Amino acid sequence: MTNSTPSEVAARTWWICGLLLCASTINYMDRQTLSNTATNIQEEFHLSNEQYGDLEWAFGWAFAVGASVFGFIADRTNIRWLYPTALLAWSVMGFATGLAETFTQLLMCRFWLGLFEAGHWPCALKTTQRLLPPSKRTLGNSVLQSGTAIGAIITPLIVNAMLTKQPGSWRPAFQVIGLIGVGWVVAWVLTIRGNELAPLPPDPNATAPPSTEFFEIIRSRRFWTLLCVVILINLAYHFFRVWLPNFLQDGRHYTQQQKLNFVFWFYIANDVGCLAAGFTTVWLSRRGWPVHRGRLLVFSIASLLCALAVFIPMLDAGPLLLGLLLVISMGLLGLFPCYYAFSQELTVRHQGKVTGLLGTMAWLTTAPMHKLFGRWIDQTGRHDLGLAAVGLLPLVAAGVIFVGWGRDKEAAV
């Protein structure tokens, strides 16, 4: 678009970021439908909490495999076509979940959903990295990530409108949400030009082959620092994502209607925290803060908000508990735009592989924990101690990145 003005280029760039937001929204709508209908599904299929944890375990392990598979493909394939293919595939699996008649079928639907949903992040992060300068990537990633909160906000509204006392009333929600992705696919293909997001050509000035460059990246201190960080923040975020609805209904005896209403506000706070993280880093950058230092400050503030989870076991149902959960929610999603921007500083050419490998290791670590946590709940009847413990993990992550990142600037390759 050689004749475009800078304002037109900027407008189109943020339009594409808006499409990424919508993709994240669809991603989390398909994902969150299960947790919002968990009580109904457990009753219909006669599932224990440990068996419900198996559904999240299957999703998580499949996501781990898909993250690396799609990460490697993303560095070699035009994102214009890979992205909609992945999104359409996971939408089909979300739709199929509403047709499952046995626990095994439900388990397989969650597995394939996780596998294809993993394609979202390598494709999305390669897009923001290609479109945005470093000073604006955290904001772009905030827009991208905020779609997850929007998806989680919309999902309970859809579920609430469809659930009745009749057995199986949870099924149409999966099917309606599964159909939404088709419209996004059309909009994406019409927006992105032929080679706009094609793989980068070989670097004529490279002193080492691409495979050697990649292995140098994964041997670096910064890669291993980010691996620790992503495991810790994923454990925190996904424990709340998976188990908060059950905690509210079974652990603090809120009704299903009250639970769904609060989940809506929980993810409103999620979105506020996510966008606040992005805008704050831009604000700090404009006032002379180094980009890395600004991101680290925002990440640390979000971690402190998450650490307030230690007070959850001390609180009964009531406004104080719900208010605390909203503050924690802001911190939980404020972590991720900063983490994504850190990862984008490692590499340009190998962003898909790095994103995928980090995602794989994070999900391999976190997925089995849901089964163990479900077993813990079956034995003790308590959700709150686990939520309090994982709330401290982002604070550990902040310490890890503060110590492990280092001060010397390293060019991305």
BELVENSUL-V796509 format. One line per field, one symbol per residue. ss: DSSP state (H for helix, E for strand, - for the rest). psi: psi as a letter, one per 20 degrees, with the letter a starting at -180 (. if undefined). A space follows every 50 residues. Layout:
# BELVENSUL-V796509
ss = ???
psi = ???
This chain:
# BELVENSUL-V796509
ss = -----HHHHHHHHHHHHHHHHHHHHHHHHHHHHHHH-HHHHHHHH---HH HHHHHHHHHHHHHHHHHHHHHHHH----HHHHHHHHHHHHHHHHHHH--- --HHHHHHHHHHHHHHH-HHHHHHHHHHHHH--HHHHHHHHHHHHHHHHH HHHHHHHHHHHH--------HHHHHHHHH-HHHHHHHHHHH--------- ---------HHHHHHHHH--HHHHHHHHHHHHHHHHHHHHHHHHHHHHHH H----HHHHHHHHHHHHHHHHHHHHHHHHHHHHHHH----HHHHHHHHHH HHHHHHHHHHHHHH----HHHHHHHHHHHHHHHHHHHHHHHHHH------ HHHHHHHHHHHHHHHHHHHHHHHHHHHHHH---HHHHHHH--HHHHHHHH HHHH---------
psi = mhjqrhhhggghghgghhhgghghghghghgihghijgggghghjlprhg hhhhghgggghhhgghggghghhhiiqohhhgghggghghhghgghhiip irhgggghghghggghhhiggggghhghhhhqrhijhggghggghhhggg ghghghggghhhpaippjiighghgghhihhghggghghhgprfjhkrqq rqoijpiqqhhggghhgiiqhhghghggghgghgggghggggigghgggh hjkqrgghghghhghgighggghghhgghghggggijjpqgghgghgggg ghhhghiiiiigiiprprhgghgghggggghgiihghggghghiihqghk gggggggggghghhghghhhghhgggghhhjphhhghgghhighhggghg hggihrhppppq.
